[in-house]
């Protein structure tokens, strides 16, 4: 039996795109958090804090999802 272990290019690019969005989120989340912590008396403190935490959490989730997609495209047997 012959096994076909080629990389699925569409899945690979999908994973790379997910990793690119995660990279952007990895920078944007902490920047928003630093803006929020720099002025705790401002009226935008709470919305910036919530948004920064949500974007940071989303970045971590997207990192794992992107790595999982890339590994699945390389090592999945069809």
RARADA-V751212 format. One record per residue. N is the residue number from 1. RES is the residue in one small letter. SS is DSSP state (A for helix, B for strand, O for the rest). BURIAL is I if it has 16 or more other ideal C-beta (glycine too) atoms within 10 Angstrom, else O. D_LAST is the distance of its C-alpha to the last C-alpha in whole Angstrom. Layout:
N_RES_SS_BURIAL_D_LAST / N_RES_SS_BURIAL_D_LAST
//
This chain:
1_x_O_O_13 / 2_x_O_O_11 / 3_x_O_O_8 / 4_x_O_O_7 / 5_x_O_O_8 / 6_x_O_O_9 / 7_x_O_O_11 / 8_x_O_O_10 / 9_x_A_O_14 / 10_x_A_O_15 / 11_x_A_I_13 / 12_x_A_I_15 / 13_x_A_O_18 / 14_x_A_I_18 / 15_x_A_I_18 / 16_x_A_O_21 / 17_x_A_O_23 / 18_x_A_I_23 / 19_x_A_I_24 / 20_x_A_O_27 / 21_x_A_O_28 / 22_x_A_I_28 / 23_x_A_O_30 / 24_x_A_O_33 / 25_x_A_I_33 / 26_x_A_I_34 / 27_x_A_O_37 / 28_x_A_I_38 / 29_x_A_I_38 / 30_x_A_O_40 / 31_x_A_O_42 / 32_x_A_I_43 / 33_x_A_I_44 / 34_x_A_O_46 / 35_x_A_I_48 / 36_x_A_I_48 / 37_x_A_O_50 / 38_x_A_O_52 / 39_x_O_O_54 / 40_x_O_O_54 / 41_x_O_O_57 / 42_x_O_O_55 / 43_x_O_O_55 / 44_x_O_O_51 / 45_x_A_O_50 / 46_x_A_O_49 / 47_x_A_O_46 / 48_x_A_I_45 / 49_x_A_I_45 / 50_x_A_O_42 / 51_x_A_I_41 / 52_x_A_I_40 / 53_x_A_O_39 / 54_x_A_O_36 / 55_x_A_I_35 / 56_x_A_I_35 / 57_x_A_O_33 / 58_x_A_I_31 / 59_x_A_I_30 / 60_x_A_O_29 / 61_x_A_O_27 / 62_x_A_I_25 / 63_x_A_I_25 / 64_x_A_O_23 / 65_x_A_O_21 / 66_x_A_I_20 / 67_x_A_O_19 / 68_x_A_O_17 / 69_x_A_I_15 / 70_x_A_I_15 / 71_x_A_O_14 / 72_x_A_O_11 / 73_x_A_I_10 / 74_x_A_O_11 / 75_x_A_O_10 / 76_x_O_O_6 / 77_x_O_O_4 / 78_x_O_O_0
//
